[in-house]
Amino acid sequence: MNSYAVDYSDVQGLLRFGYAALTEASFLLLRIRDARDASAWLASAPVTNAVKLDKAPPTAMQVAFTREGLEALHLPPNIIAGFSDEFLSGMWGEENRSHRLGDIGKNSPEYWRWGGSEKVPHVLVMLYAQKGQLQARREAIQDPAWDTAFEIMDSLPTSDLQGVEPFGFTDGISEPSLDWERQRTSADQVAYTNLSCLGEFLLGYPNEYGKYTDRPLLPNDSTSVGLPEAEDSPGMRDLGRNGSYLVLRQLQQDVRGFWQFADRQARSDPQAREQLAASMVGRNRNGDPLMPLSSQPIDGVKPAHPSNQFTYDSDGNGTRCPFGAHIRRSNPRNADFPPGTTGFFSRLIHNLGFAGTDLRQDIMSSTRFHRLLRRGREYGPRLSPEQAVQPDCSDTGEHGIQFVCINANISRQFEFVQGAWIMNTKFNGVTAESDPLLGNRQPIPGCAVTDNFSLPQEGGLPRCINGLPQFVTVRGGAYFFLPGIRALRYLAMHSPPT
Ligand code: HEM
């Protein structure tokens, strides 16, 4: 194999597959008790790679580490220092970061069940299995070394809601396509496309800037034998290559609160209730976007899912899909505005093209630097919107998403999408509101309110919904390094000396 081709046997499968056929899953959060036994287990752990098989495997397992986990495995500090700053700080590590991510008020790390400074996991083991096989898989990995190696801090459940997230909307539709064949040249790609350079998701490959993301590179000596070579630094070995960063957040959803609020706003008219909820998401419950689908693939790239073939080109005033809708915030496609573009007139100037020669480039190219590969799973029992609006609805279960996304640059991808687009109360010309699903509604000093949702109307003032409650609460979270498989075996070598 030439060094240019991707070695799928070295990539963890989650980067290539969502394991949709493996409908049972559980995410184990572990603390390392004994580094030597943990290393022994990791050295031969049956981690599933990204090689495509004729028949999907009946089970799969993925492994990832926090910074604290790498330290517990005795990886030398100078090597750990080569990882990105945000991975090293952790999701909860700085007040400023918590503010940007919206982790304040009820979302504050001090209330998290796991993560935060008190309960930091070391290792994440993600188990996937066909129906009925998860328990057996879990027992099989817990070999004699397991109990002395690890303490199970938490075991995050998931449930199979058949591709529908707890609020009742089809999920897992829009995903970037990865350029596994390495055909895409990054420079001058201005038009919106769903195809992303491999380096946006895999460390050790060029990203959308044509650059390699920083990661630990090691001298080519006897200690680094087995690691892949660094493509951009001849003579060095690459601990990051074929790996990535994985963001995990446990997000609890108030399903009853969401539908009862929509119902009150709709004066209990079921159709108006559906429309309002769909406007908040940007798609109908069946997954159809509020924008018309294009008859042609966008920029020649056919999306994996047919309901993803659209842009916001024809909706410059947000009357079809509100600017603040969840999917328009989390991926504005070709309708993002440069910072500082607030208010009707400013937007108009930009729309008319009077704002400078590079504007079109600004609008269209920025989204390609902020794509996320989402791999989350729902948890909790199903509660339909029709049940949720009943005044006597007895809902005792907890609902939510174990939100997982993979990206090579946590700050430019996850943190940007979460902070600048989803949580920001000034986005795309709208103010005093944040994401209608995810916003924490915390008042900001100097800002009147943060709990609006505006729906632009054809030929009139926007309709403004006020007083949105908080529907989603963060229950835990952490940043992990998802190593390539050779890097995983390398990490397993760092047990303490006898
Ligand atoms: C409880 C929390 C959440 C719920 C209920 C939710 C729900 C949804 C739904 C229903 C869709 C449309 C279906 C699809 O395209 O797959 C979607 C899309 C998306 N969500 Fe979320 N989401 C949540 C959290 C998040 C978070 C935390 C992020 C990122 C920080 C995020 C980023 C995205 C992105 C990037 C898309 C695709 C947008 C597009 O390309 O059109 N979501 N979400």
Boltz pocket constraint, residues with backbone or C-beta under 6 A from the ligand:
constraints:
  - pocket:
      binder: B
      contacts: [[A, 165], [A, 166], [A, 167], [A, 169], [A, 170], [A, 171], [A, 172], [A, 173], [A, 174], [A, 175], [A, 251], [A, 252], [A, 253], [A, 281], [A, 283], [A, 326], [A, 327], [A, 328], [A, 330], [A, 331], [A, 372], [A, 400], [A, 401], [A, 403], [A, 414], [A, 417], [A, 418], [A, 422], [A, 437], [A, 438], [A, 472]]
      max_distance: 6.0
